[in-house]
Amino acid sequence: MREARKRGGLTQQQLAQRAGTTQSAIARLESGRTSPSLEDVQRLMRLAGFELLIELSPLDDSDRSQIERETPFEVRLSRLIASTNRMRQLRQEARRGA
Amino acid sequence: MEPEFRPDAIVEVLVRHGVAFIVIGGTAAYLYGSNLLTEDIDVVPQGDLDNLAGLSAALNELDARIRLPGGDPLPFGHDATSLAGSIFWKLTAKHGDLDISHRPSGTAGYADLVREAVSITMGGTPVQLASLADIIRSKEAAGRDKDRRALPVLRELLAQQLRSRRP
């Protein structure tokens, strides 16, 4: 919903006015603090100028399995630095060996 | 020889020069939990000339040069005005590659991103990280293969974030 509103160039206040609700209600929906019905989402997206399309696709659990939950940012940063630099070393070794 | 990639050292120099900026792109995505490695850090500076003067001083300290694919980097002369004059710079610097963008795809730039940015530390340096939703928005708009590859994991991470916020 937030994506549709922003792409439509609307503030939360402007979308709220179109929908006949309050800015804080839109903020709660966008932050996930309340769970709107599918009909409400479709209506708000239309008010922002978009149509919600839903498609079926085969289940791919790999996306979920790749996610590590609640790893601190500093730990992720250390891992990025180590992994990127190790990858570069390996790439340079491969170039030398080629 | 490529410099060691140290995004924490790059942001430390930017912060020490008083630069207001948001980290976005692959580094930010990795910090949120994406598993796709990246070799540069993307920053979105606040666009006023005082801030860009600080950015210019930081880029001098970082010995930033213009990055060319497959070629030697070019010398990069800059000041606040010239930094304001182009919306995108691809640079290589003392601690790794650095991309500077005033308006990443799908966003309106610093003022747009700072509203939802998250305060974190990188190597002890306080920085503002673009929100996961804004990173997704930008990658969707950019639409390059590497952006599309990153999206499923980022969307799943965002869904987890939203689920965990619900009462």
Interface residues (C-beta under 8 A of the other chain):
Chain A: R2 E3 K6 S31 G32 R33 S35 D60 D63 R64 Q66 I67 E68 R69 T71 F73 E74 R76 L77 L80 I81 S83 T84 N85 M87 R88
Chain B: E2 E4 F5 R6 P7 D8 T27 Y30 L31 Y32 G33 N35 L37 T38 E39 D112 I120 T121 M122 G123 L129 A133 I136 R137 E140 P152 V153 E156 L157 Q160 Q161 L162 R163 R165 R166 P167
